[in-house]
Amino acid sequence: MSEKTGIVVVDDDERLLCEMRNCLTEAGYEVFAVPVSTDAVAAIEAKLPALVVCDEAMPKMDGYEVLKLVRSIPETRAIPFLMLTLERPRPLWDRDDNKLSKPFSPAELAGAVRRILASAASW
């Protein structure tokens, strides 16, 4: 596990956001829940988390817009992203970022987070 264990989770579905926060907190991570996509970039800049978990489809700003903005900021550019999607995953910009298709189990979410953080720690 990397030194930085904070995770920003962005999802407009408050029930799912709460479930993800509980799952990841139980797995030992500090979780910052963001229910409004337009607040995501500011939260990511403020927290500088080890990982961002972000819903793909949200009102006002979708997950790909959040990712694009995060990638445009030098301080946040390298933060790994886990995109939650209802569709078959598609490539995210020019990086080999990660996707998790909904619905997913708590074990699948925790496993994806561990895998991404382990991979990021080896860079």
N, CA, C and O atoms as a GROMACS GRO file, in nm:
protein
  492
    1MET      N    1   0.085  -0.118   0.000
    1MET     CA    2   0.000   0.000   0.000
    1MET      C    3   0.089   0.124   0.000
    1MET      O    4   0.191   0.125   0.069
    2SER      N    5   0.053   0.226  -0.075
    2SER     CA    6   0.134   0.346  -0.082
    2SER      C    7   0.122   0.426   0.048
    2SER      O    8   0.031   0.403   0.128
    3GLU      N    9   0.216   0.520   0.068
    3GLU     CA   10   0.211   0.604   0.187
    3GLU      C   11   0.082   0.685   0.191
    3GLU      O   12   0.019   0.698   0.295
    4LYS      N   13   0.045   0.740   0.076
    4LYS     CA   14  -0.079   0.816   0.069
    4LYS      C   15  -0.194   0.716   0.053
    4LYS      O   16  -0.198   0.640  -0.044
    5THR      N   17  -0.286   0.716   0.147
    5THR     CA   18  -0.397   0.622   0.139
    5THR      C   19  -0.531   0.692   0.127
    5THR      O   20  -0.635   0.626   0.127
    6GLY      N   21  -0.530   0.825   0.117
    6GLY     CA   22  -0.656   0.898   0.100
    6GLY      C   23  -0.714   0.874  -0.038
    6GLY      O   24  -0.642   0.867  -0.137
    7ILE      N   25  -0.846   0.862  -0.042
    7ILE     CA   26  -0.916   0.839  -0.168
    7ILE      C   27  -1.031   0.938  -0.177
    7ILE      O   28  -1.111   0.950  -0.084
    8VAL      N   29  -1.041   1.008  -0.289
    8VAL     CA   30  -1.156   1.093  -0.316
    8VAL      C   31  -1.253   1.009  -0.399
    8VAL      O   32  -1.216   0.955  -0.503
    9VAL      N   33  -1.378   0.999  -0.353
    9VAL     CA   34  -1.482   0.924  -0.422
    9VAL      C   35  -1.588   1.024  -0.467
    9VAL      O   36  -1.643   1.098  -0.385
   10VAL      N   37  -1.617   1.024  -0.598
   10VAL     CA   38  -1.712   1.120  -0.655
   10VAL      C   39  -1.828   1.042  -0.718
   10VAL      O   40  -1.807   0.965  -0.811
   11ASP      N   41  -1.949   1.064  -0.667
   11ASP     CA   42  -2.068   0.999  -0.724
   11ASP      C   43  -2.191   1.076  -0.679
   11ASP      O   44  -2.203   1.111  -0.562
   12ASP      N   45  -2.282   1.101  -0.773
   12ASP     CA   46  -2.404   1.175  -0.739
   12ASP      C   47  -2.509   1.086  -0.674
   12ASP      O   48  -2.608   1.138  -0.621
   13ASP      N   49  -2.491   0.954  -0.677
   13ASP     CA   50  -2.582   0.860  -0.612
   13ASP      C   51  -2.540   0.848  -0.466
   13ASP      O   52  -2.444   0.778  -0.434
   14GLU      N   53  -2.611   0.917  -0.378
   14GLU     CA   54  -2.567   0.924  -0.238
   14GLU      C   55  -2.567   0.788  -0.169
   14GLU      O   56  -2.484   0.764  -0.081
   15ARG      N   57  -2.658   0.698  -0.207
   15ARG     CA   58  -2.658   0.564  -0.148
   15ARG      C   59  -2.530   0.489  -0.185
   15ARG      O   60  -2.465   0.430  -0.099
   16LEU      N   61  -2.496   0.492  -0.314
   16LEU     CA   62  -2.375   0.424  -0.359
   16LEU      C   63  -2.250   0.492  -0.302
   16LEU      O   64  -2.154   0.424  -0.265
   17LEU      N   65  -2.250   0.624  -0.294
   17LEU     CA   66  -2.138   0.698  -0.237
   17LEU      C   67  -2.115   0.654  -0.092
   17LEU      O   68  -2.001   0.633  -0.051
   18CYS      N   69  -2.222   0.641  -0.016
   18CYS     CA   70  -2.212   0.596   0.124
   18CYS      C   71  -2.160   0.452   0.132
   18CYS      O   72  -2.075   0.422   0.216
   19GLU      N   73  -2.209   0.366   0.044
   19GLU     CA   74  -2.162   0.226   0.043
   19GLU      C   75  -2.014   0.218   0.008
   19GLU      O   76  -1.939   0.142   0.070
   20MET      N   77  -1.970   0.297  -0.089
   20MET     CA   78  -1.828   0.296  -0.127
   20MET      C   79  -1.742   0.352  -0.014
   20MET      O   80  -1.635   0.299   0.015
   21ARG      N   81  -1.789   0.460   0.048
   21ARG     CA   82  -1.714   0.519   0.160
   21ARG      C   83  -1.699   0.416   0.272
   21ARG      O   84  -1.590   0.399   0.326
   22ASN      N   85  -1.807   0.347   0.307
   22ASN     CA   86  -1.802   0.246   0.413
   22ASN      C   87  -1.708   0.132   0.377
   22ASN      O   88  -1.627   0.090   0.459
   23CYS      N   89  -1.717   0.083   0.255
   23CYS     CA   90  -1.632  -0.027   0.208
   23CYS      C   91  -1.485   0.010   0.216
   23CYS      O   92  -1.404  -0.066   0.268
   24LEU      N   93  -1.451   0.126   0.164
   24LEU     CA   94  -1.311   0.166   0.160
   24LEU      C   95  -1.258   0.207   0.298
   24LEU      O   96  -1.140   0.188   0.326
   25THR      N   97  -1.344   0.263   0.382
   25THR     CA   98  -1.304   0.295   0.519
   25THR      C   99  -1.273   0.166   0.594
   25THR      O  100  -1.174   0.158   0.667
   26GLU      N  101  -1.358   0.065   0.578
   26GLU     CA  102  -1.335  -0.065   0.642
   26GLU      C  103  -1.207  -0.129   0.592
   26GLU      O  104  -1.143  -0.206   0.665
   27ALA      N  105  -1.168  -0.099   0.468
   27ALA     CA  106  -1.044  -0.153   0.412
   27ALA      C  107  -0.921  -0.074   0.457
   27ALA      O  108  -0.809  -0.108   0.420
   28GLY      N  109  -0.942   0.032   0.538
   28GLY     CA  110  -0.830   0.104   0.595
   28GLY      C  111  -0.793   0.234   0.528
   28GLY      O  112  -0.689   0.292   0.558
   29TYR      N  113  -0.875   0.282   0.437
   29TYR     CA  114  -0.844   0.406   0.365
   29TYR      C  115  -0.919   0.524   0.427
   29TYR      O  116  -1.028   0.509   0.481
   30GLU      N  117  -0.858   0.640   0.417
   30GLU     CA  118  -0.926   0.764   0.451
   30GLU      C  119  -1.002   0.806   0.326
   30GLU      O  120  -0.942   0.823   0.220
   31VAL      N  121  -1.133   0.824   0.338
   31VAL     CA  122  -1.218   0.850   0.221
   31VAL      C  123  -1.282   0.988   0.231
   31VAL      O  124  -1.337   1.025   0.335
   32PHE      N  125  -1.273   1.062   0.122
   32PHE     CA  126  -1.335   1.193   0.110
   32PHE      C  127  -1.446   1.181   0.006
   32PHE      O  128  -1.417   1.169  -0.113
   33ALA      N  129  -1.570   1.184   0.050
   33ALA     CA  130  -1.685   1.165  -0.038
   33ALA      C  131  -1.729   1.299  -0.097
   33ALA      O  132  -1.744   1.398  -0.024
   34VAL      N  133  -1.748   1.301  -0.229
   34VAL     CA  134  -1.790   1.423  -0.299
   34VAL      C  135  -1.916   1.389  -0.380
   34VAL      O  136  -1.907   1.318  -0.480
   35PRO      N  137  -2.034   1.439  -0.337
   35PRO     CA  138  -2.158   1.405  -0.406
   35PRO      C  139  -2.192   1.493  -0.527
   35PRO      O  140  -2.287   1.463  -0.600
   36VAL      N  141  -2.117   1.600  -0.549
   36VAL     CA  142  -2.146   1.692  -0.659
   36VAL      C  143  -2.024   1.699  -0.750
   36VAL      O  144  -1.916   1.741  -0.706
   37SER      N  145  -2.041   1.660  -0.875
   37SER     CA  146  -1.926   1.651  -0.965
   37SER      C  147  -1.853   1.783  -0.983
   37SER      O  148  -1.731   1.783  -1.001
   38THR      N  149  -1.925   1.894  -0.978
   38THR     CA  150  -1.859   2.023  -0.998
   38THR      C  151  -1.769   2.060  -0.880
   38THR      O  152  -1.689   2.153  -0.890
   39ASP      N  153  -1.780   1.990  -0.769
   39ASP     CA  154  -1.693   2.012  -0.653
   39ASP      C  155  -1.571   1.918  -0.655
   39ASP      O  156  -1.482   1.931  -0.571
   40ALA      N  157  -1.568   1.826  -0.748
   40ALA     CA  158  -1.466   1.720  -0.747
   40ALA      C  159  -1.324   1.773  -0.765
   40ALA      O  160  -1.235   1.736  -0.688
   41VAL      N  161  -1.303   1.857  -0.863
   41VAL     CA  162  -1.166   1.903  -0.892
   41VAL      C  163  -1.109   1.980  -0.773
   41VAL      O  164  -0.993   1.960  -0.737
   42ALA      N  165  -1.188   2.066  -0.712
   42ALA     CA  166  -1.141   2.141  -0.595
   42ALA      C  167  -1.106   2.046  -0.481
   42ALA      O  168  -1.006   2.066  -0.412
   43ALA      N  169  -1.188   1.943  -0.459
   43ALA     CA  170  -1.161   1.846  -0.353
   43ALA      C  171  -1.032   1.769  -0.382
   43ALA      O  172  -0.952   1.743  -0.292
   44ILE      N  173  -1.012   1.732  -0.508
   44ILE     CA  174  -0.892   1.658  -0.546
   44ILE      C  175  -0.768   1.745  -0.528
   44ILE      O  176  -0.666   1.699  -0.478
   45GLU      N  177  -0.777   1.871  -0.569
   45GLU     CA  178  -0.665   1.964  -0.549
   45GLU      C  179  -0.634   1.984  -0.401
   45GLU      O  180  -0.517   1.990  -0.362
   46ALA      N  181  -0.737   1.994  -0.319
   46ALA     CA  182  -0.718   2.018  -0.176
   46ALA      C  183  -0.662   1.896  -0.103
   46ALA      O  184  -0.576   1.910  -0.016
   47LYS      N  185  -0.709   1.777  -0.139
   47LYS     CA  186  -0.671   1.656  -0.066
   47LYS      C  187  -0.548   1.587  -0.123
   47LYS      O  188  -0.476   1.518  -0.050
   48LEU      N  189  -0.521   1.605  -0.254
   48LEU     CA  190  -0.412   1.535  -0.322
   48LEU      C  191  -0.411   1.387  -0.284
   48LEU      O  192  -0.313   1.338  -0.227
   49PRO      N  193  -0.520   1.317  -0.315
   49PRO     CA  194  -0.533   1.177  -0.272
   49PRO      C  195  -0.441   1.082  -0.348
   49PRO      O  196  -0.382   1.119  -0.450
   50ALA      N  197  -0.432   0.962  -0.297
   50ALA     CA  198  -0.357   0.856  -0.365
   50ALA      C  199  -0.436   0.803  -0.484
   50ALA      O  200  -0.378   0.744  -0.576
   51LEU      N  201  -0.568   0.823  -0.484
   51LEU     CA  202  -0.656   0.769  -0.589
   51LEU      C  203  -0.785   0.848  -0.592
   51LEU      O  204  -0.832   0.898  -0.490
   52VAL      N  205  -0.843   0.858  -0.712
   52VAL     CA  206  -0.977   0.913  -0.730
   52VAL      C  207  -1.065   0.803  -0.786
   52VAL      O  208  -1.030   0.738  -0.885
   53VAL      N  209  -1.181   0.780  -0.722
   53VAL     CA  210  -1.283   0.689  -0.773
   53VAL      C  211  -1.398   0.779  -0.816
   53VAL      O  212  -1.451   0.855  -0.735
   54CYS      N  213  -1.436   0.772  -0.945
   54CYS     CA  214  -1.530   0.869  -0.999
   54CYS      C  215  -1.634   0.803  -1.089
   54CYS      O  216  -1.600   0.722  -1.175
   55ASP      N  217  -1.760   0.837  -1.068
   55ASP     CA  218  -1.868   0.789  -1.153
   55ASP      C  219  -1.854   0.852  -1.291
   55ASP      O  220  -1.819   0.970  -1.303
   56GLU      N  221  -1.881   0.775  -1.392
   56GLU     CA  222  -1.873   0.824  -1.530
   56GLU      C  223  -1.988   0.918  -1.563
   56GLU      O  224  -1.967   1.024  -1.621
   57ALA      N  225  -2.110   0.880  -1.526
   57ALA     CA  226  -2.230   0.954  -1.568
   57ALA      C  227  -2.288   1.032  -1.450
   57ALA      O  228  -2.350   0.975  -1.361
   58MET      N  229  -2.267   1.164  -1.452
   58MET     CA  230  -2.320   1.252  -1.349
   58MET      C  231  -2.372   1.378  -1.416
   58MET      O  232  -2.325   1.416  -1.523
   59PRO      N  233  -2.470   1.444  -1.353
   59PRO     CA  234  -2.520   1.570  -1.410
   59PRO      C  235  -2.416   1.681  -1.397
   59PRO      O  236  -2.326   1.672  -1.313
   60LYS      N  237  -2.428   1.781  -1.476
   60LYS     CA  238  -2.343   1.900  -1.477
   60LYS      C  239  -2.205   1.873  -1.532
   60LYS      O  240  -2.162   1.939  -1.627
   61MET      N  241  -2.132   1.776  -1.476
   61MET     CA  242  -1.997   1.742  -1.523
   61MET      C  243  -1.979   1.591  -1.510
   61MET      O  244  -1.988   1.537  -1.400
   62ASP      N  245  -1.954   1.523  -1.623
   62ASP     CA  246  -1.938   1.378  -1.614
   62ASP      C  247  -1.795   1.343  -1.571
   62ASP      O  248  -1.708   1.430  -1.561
   63GLY      N  249  -1.774   1.216  -1.546
   63GLY     CA  250  -1.645   1.170  -1.498
   63GLY      C  251  -1.529   1.198  -1.592
   63GLY      O  252  -1.417   1.223  -1.548
   64TYR      N  253  -1.556   1.195  -1.723
   64TYR     CA  254  -1.450   1.222  -1.820
   64TYR      C  255  -1.410   1.370  -1.818
   64TYR      O  256  -1.294   1.403  -1.841
   65GLU      N  257  -1.505   1.458  -1.790
   65GLU     CA  258  -1.473   1.600  -1.776
   65GLU      C  259  -1.390   1.623  -1.649
   65GLU      O  260  -1.295   1.701  -1.650
   66VAL      N  261  -1.427   1.555  -1.541
   66VAL     CA  262  -1.349   1.564  -1.418
   66VAL      C  263  -1.207   1.517  -1.445
   66VAL      O  264  -1.110   1.583  -1.406
   67LEU      N  265  -1.193   1.403  -1.510
   67LEU     CA  266  -1.061   1.347  -1.542
   67LEU      C  267  -0.980   1.445  -1.626
   67LEU      O  268  -0.862   1.467  -1.598
   68LYS      N  269  -1.041   1.502  -1.727
   68LYS     CA  270  -0.970   1.596  -1.815
   68LYS      C  271  -0.917   1.715  -1.735
   68LYS      O  272  -0.803   1.757  -1.755
   69LEU      N  273  -0.999   1.770  -1.646
   69LEU     CA  274  -0.955   1.883  -1.564
   69LEU      C  275  -0.843   1.843  -1.468
   69LEU      O  276  -0.746   1.917  -1.451
   70VAL      N  277  -0.858   1.727  -1.406
   70VAL     CA  278  -0.755   1.678  -1.313
   70VAL      C  279  -0.622   1.659  -1.386
   70VAL      O  280  -0.516   1.692  -1.333
   71ARG      N  281  -0.628   1.606  -1.507
   71ARG     CA  282  -0.506   1.583  -1.587
   71ARG      C  283  -0.442   1.714  -1.634
   71ARG      O  284  -0.325   1.715  -1.670
   72SER      N  285  -0.519   1.823  -1.634
   72SER     CA  286  -0.465   1.952  -1.680
   72SER      C  287  -0.392   2.029  -1.570
   72SER      O  288  -0.331   2.133  -1.597
   73ILE      N  289  -0.398   1.981  -1.448
   73ILE     CA  290  -0.336   2.049  -1.333
   73ILE      C  291  -0.208   1.974  -1.296
   73ILE      O  292  -0.214   1.856  -1.262
   74PRO      N  293  -0.093   2.041  -1.302
   74PRO     CA  294   0.034   1.971  -1.275
   74PRO      C  295   0.036   1.895  -1.143
   74PRO      O  296   0.090   1.784  -1.138
   75GLU      N  297  -0.021   1.950  -1.037
   75GLU     CA  298  -0.017   1.885  -0.905
   75GLU      C  299  -0.105   1.761  -0.896
   75GLU      O  300  -0.084   1.676  -0.809
   76THR      N  301  -0.203   1.749  -0.983
   76THR     CA  302  -0.296   1.636  -0.976
   76THR      C  303  -0.285   1.542  -1.096
   76THR      O  304  -0.350   1.437  -1.098
   77ARG      N  305  -0.206   1.578  -1.193
   77ARG     CA  306  -0.196   1.504  -1.320
   77ARG      C  307  -0.167   1.355  -1.301
   77ARG      O  308  -0.222   1.273  -1.374
   78ALA      N  309  -0.083   1.319  -1.207
   78ALA     CA  310  -0.039   1.180  -1.192
   78ALA      C  311  -0.127   1.097  -1.098
   78ALA      O  312  -0.100   0.978  -1.080
   79ILE      N  313  -0.230   1.157  -1.040
   79ILE     CA  314  -0.316   1.080  -0.948
   79ILE      C  315  -0.393   0.975  -1.027
   79ILE      O  316  -0.461   1.009  -1.124
   80PRO      N  317  -0.385   0.849  -0.988
   80PRO     CA  318  -0.460   0.744  -1.058
   80PRO      C  319  -0.610   0.765  -1.043
   80PRO      O  320  -0.658   0.820  -0.944
   81PHE      N  321  -0.683   0.719  -1.145
   81PHE     CA  322  -0.828   0.734  -1.152
   81PHE      C  323  -0.891   0.597  -1.171
   81PHE      O  324  -0.843   0.517  -1.251
   82LEU      N  325  -0.998   0.570  -1.098
   82LEU     CA  326  -1.081   0.452  -1.120
   82LEU      C  327  -1.217   0.504  -1.162
   82LEU      O  328  -1.288   0.564  -1.083
   83MET      N  329  -1.254   0.480  -1.289
   83MET     CA  330  -1.380   0.528  -1.343
   83MET      C  331  -1.486   0.419  -1.327
   83MET      O  332  -1.465   0.303  -1.364
   84LEU      N  333  -1.601   0.457  -1.270
   84LEU     CA  334  -1.714   0.366  -1.253
   84LEU      C  335  -1.807   0.385  -1.372
   84LEU      O  336  -1.851   0.497  -1.398
   85THR      N  337  -1.837   0.278  -1.442
   85THR     CA  338  -1.914   0.290  -1.566
   85THR      C  339  -2.024   0.185  -1.574
   85THR      O  340  -2.012   0.076  -1.519
   86LEU      N  341  -2.131   0.219  -1.644
   86LEU     CA  342  -2.238   0.123  -1.671
   86LEU      C  343  -2.214   0.050  -1.803
   86LEU      O  344  -2.273  -0.055  -1.828
   87GLU      N  345  -2.129   0.106  -1.885
   87GLU     CA  346  -2.103   0.051  -2.018
   87GLU      C  347  -1.970  -0.022  -2.020
   87GLU      O  348  -1.894  -0.020  -1.923
   88ARG      N  349  -1.946  -0.086  -2.133
   88ARG     CA  350  -1.816  -0.149  -2.153
   88ARG      C  351  -1.711  -0.039  -2.143
   88ARG      O  352  -1.725   0.065  -2.208
   89PRO      N  353  -1.606  -0.060  -2.064
   89PRO     CA  354  -1.504   0.044  -2.048
   89PRO      C  355  -1.443   0.087  -2.180
   89PRO      O  356  -1.426   0.005  -2.271
   90ARG      N  357  -1.410   0.217  -2.191
   90ARG     CA  358  -1.342   0.271  -2.307
   90ARG      C  359  -1.212   0.337  -2.262
   90ARG      O  360  -1.200   0.373  -2.145
   91PRO      N  361  -1.117   0.352  -2.351
   91PRO     CA  362  -0.990   0.414  -2.311
   91PRO      C  363  -1.012   0.556  -2.259
   91PRO      O  364  -1.094   0.630  -2.312
   92LEU      N  365  -0.939   0.592  -2.156
   92LEU     CA  366  -0.949   0.725  -2.098
   92LEU      C  367  -0.830   0.808  -2.146
   92LEU      O  368  -0.718   0.787  -2.102
   93TRP      N  369  -0.856   0.900  -2.234
   93TRP     CA  370  -0.756   0.993  -2.286
   93TRP      C  371  -0.631   0.918  -2.329
   93TRP      O  372  -0.642   0.818  -2.400
   94ASP      N  373  -0.516   0.964  -2.289
   94ASP     CA  374  -0.392   0.902  -2.335
   94ASP      C  375  -0.325   0.818  -2.228
   94ASP      O  376  -0.207   0.785  -2.240
   95ARG      N  377  -0.398   0.784  -2.123
   95ARG     CA  378  -0.340   0.707  -2.014
   95ARG      C  379  -0.410   0.572  -2.002
   95ARG      O  380  -0.523   0.556  -2.047
   96ASP      N  381  -0.341   0.478  -1.942
   96ASP     CA  382  -0.400   0.348  -1.917
   96ASP      C  383  -0.466   0.351  -1.780
   96ASP      O  384  -0.421   0.284  -1.687
   97ASP      N  385  -0.573   0.428  -1.770
   97ASP     CA  386  -0.645   0.437  -1.643
   97ASP      C  387  -0.736   0.316  -1.626
   97ASP      O  388  -0.742   0.229  -1.714
   98ASN      N  389  -0.803   0.312  -1.516
   98ASN     CA  390  -0.877   0.193  -1.478
   98ASN      C  391  -1.026   0.218  -1.477
   98ASN      O  392  -1.073   0.330  -1.452
   99LYS      N  393  -1.101   0.112  -1.507
   99LYS     CA  394  -1.246   0.119  -1.508
   99LYS      C  395  -1.302   0.004  -1.426
   99LYS      O  396  -1.240  -0.102  -1.415
  100LEU      N  397  -1.421   0.027  -1.369
  100LEU     CA  398  -1.494  -0.077  -1.297
  100LEU      C  399  -1.639  -0.065  -1.338
  100LEU      O  400  -1.701   0.039  -1.318
  101SER      N  401  -1.693  -0.172  -1.395
  101SER     CA  402  -1.831  -0.169  -1.442
  101SER      C  403  -1.929  -0.191  -1.327
  101SER      O  404  -1.908  -0.276  -1.241
  102LYS      N  405  -2.036  -0.112  -1.328
  102LYS     CA  406  -2.145  -0.128  -1.232
  102LYS      C  407  -2.239  -0.236  -1.283
  102LYS      O  408  -2.253  -0.251  -1.405
  103PRO      N  409  -2.302  -0.310  -1.198
  103PRO     CA  410  -2.284  -0.312  -1.053
  103PRO      C  411  -2.157  -0.388  -1.016
  103PRO      O  412  -2.112  -0.475  -1.090
  104PHE      N  413  -2.101  -0.355  -0.901
  104PHE     CA  414  -1.982  -0.422  -0.852
  104PHE      C  415  -2.003  -0.451  -0.704
  104PHE      O  416  -2.082  -0.385  -0.637
  105SER      N  417  -1.931  -0.550  -0.655
  105SER     CA  418  -1.941  -0.586  -0.513
  105SER      C  419  -1.838  -0.505  -0.434
  105SER      O  420  -1.744  -0.450  -0.492
  106PRO      N  421  -1.856  -0.497  -0.303
  106PRO     CA  422  -1.755  -0.432  -0.220
  106PRO      C  423  -1.616  -0.495  -0.238
  106PRO      O  424  -1.515  -0.425  -0.240
  107ALA      N  425  -1.612  -0.627  -0.250
  107ALA     CA  426  -1.483  -0.695  -0.269
  107ALA      C  427  -1.419  -0.655  -0.402
  107ALA      O  428  -1.297  -0.639  -0.409
  108GLU      N  429  -1.499  -0.638  -0.507
  108GLU     CA  430  -1.445  -0.596  -0.636
  108GLU      C  431  -1.389  -0.454  -0.627
  108GLU      O  432  -1.283  -0.426  -0.682
  109LEU      N  433  -1.461  -0.365  -0.559
  109LEU     CA  434  -1.414  -0.227  -0.543
  109LEU      C  435  -1.285  -0.225  -0.463
  109LEU      O  436  -1.187  -0.164  -0.506
  110ALA      N  437  -1.282  -0.291  -0.349
  110ALA     CA  438  -1.162  -0.293  -0.265
  110ALA      C  439  -1.044  -0.356  -0.339
  110ALA      O  440  -0.931  -0.309  -0.328
  111GLY      N  441  -1.070  -0.462  -0.416
  111GLY     CA  442  -0.964  -0.526  -0.493
  111GLY      C  443  -0.908  -0.436  -0.602
  111GLY      O  444  -0.787  -0.430  -0.623
  112ALA      N  445  -0.997  -0.364  -0.671
  112ALA     CA  446  -0.953  -0.271  -0.775
  112ALA      C  447  -0.868  -0.160  -0.714
  112ALA      O  448  -0.765  -0.122  -0.771
  113VAL      N  449  -0.910  -0.108  -0.600
  113VAL     CA  450  -0.836  -0.001  -0.533
  113VAL      C  451  -0.697  -0.051  -0.491
  113VAL      O  452  -0.598   0.018  -0.513
  114ARG      N  453  -0.691  -0.169  -0.431
  114ARG     CA  454  -0.561  -0.225  -0.390
  114ARG      C  455  -0.469  -0.243  -0.509
  114ARG      O  456  -0.350  -0.210  -0.503
  115ARG      N  457  -0.522  -0.295  -0.619
  115ARG     CA  458  -0.443  -0.319  -0.740
  115ARG      C  459  -0.389  -0.189  -0.796
  115ARG      O  460  -0.271  -0.181  -0.832
  116ILE      N  461  -0.473  -0.088  -0.805
  116ILE     CA  462  -0.430   0.041  -0.861
  116ILE      C  463  -0.325   0.106  -0.772
  116ILE      O  464  -0.225   0.157  -0.822
  117LEU      N  465  -0.347   0.105  -0.642
  117LEU     CA  466  -0.252   0.167  -0.551
  117LEU      C  467  -0.120   0.092  -0.549
  117LEU      O  468  -0.014   0.154  -0.540
  118ALA      N  469  -0.123  -0.041  -0.558
  118ALA     CA  470   0.000  -0.119  -0.564
  118ALA      C  471   0.077  -0.087  -0.693
  118ALA      O  472   0.199  -0.075  -0.692
  119SER      N  473   0.004  -0.074  -0.802
  119SER     CA  474   0.066  -0.041  -0.930
  119SER      C  475   0.127   0.099  -0.925
  119SER      O  476   0.238   0.121  -0.974
  120ALA      N  477   0.054   0.194  -0.867
  120ALA     CA  478   0.103   0.332  -0.857
  120ALA      C  479   0.227   0.340  -0.769
  120ALA      O  480   0.316   0.421  -0.794
  121ALA      N  481   0.234   0.257  -0.665
  121ALA     CA  482   0.348   0.259  -0.573
  121ALA      C  483   0.474   0.207  -0.640
  121ALA      O  484   0.585   0.238  -0.598
  122SER      N  485   0.457   0.127  -0.745
  122SER     CA  486   0.574   0.069  -0.812
  122SER      C  487   0.629   0.160  -0.922
  122SER      O  488   0.728   0.125  -0.985
  123TRP      N  489   0.566   0.276  -0.946
  123TRP     CA  490   0.616   0.367  -1.051
  123TRP      C  491   0.743   0.429  -1.009
  123TRP      O  492   0.801   0.508  -1.083
   0.00000   0.00000   0.00000
